[in-house]
């Protein structure tokens, strides 16, 4: 079952609308960040619980899946890109979530647009988040989702696990 989950993550990486993006950015649980240019990636594979990136040039990169807090795509070829704000600015919790998802952080929270995507990149839920309110996710099937929140400072994407 774990192998199939990894395959789904891989298919998500290659099936999202990434054609205009230049880099994959890995935010790590320890606060570190690793950026890899898409045109330098020859192959993405999984080995056990590791994500392996084989670049066209340079050494292979290996990430323990449990160490990755967020994967984003950035640096549009057109020169216009979304501004991504750091993980300290927005917290989405509890994670894993059962019924109610909460948002907290250092930006003004009034009518923030949000969208929840499944692993296939399909929009599942969207709306306007109000300060102090929760997002009801009780009807979502168990699985991995991404929450995209648009703020005055930029766009935040968080991975959540629905139990």
Secondary structure, 3 states (H helix, E strand, C coil): CHHHHHHHHHHHHHHCCCCCCCEEEEEECCCCEEEEEHHHEEEEEEECCEEEEEECCCCCEEEEHHHEEEEEEECCCCCCCCCECCCCCEEEECCCECCEEEEEECCCCEEEEEEEECCCCCEEEEEEEECCCCEECCCCCCEEEEEEEECCCCEEEEEEEEC
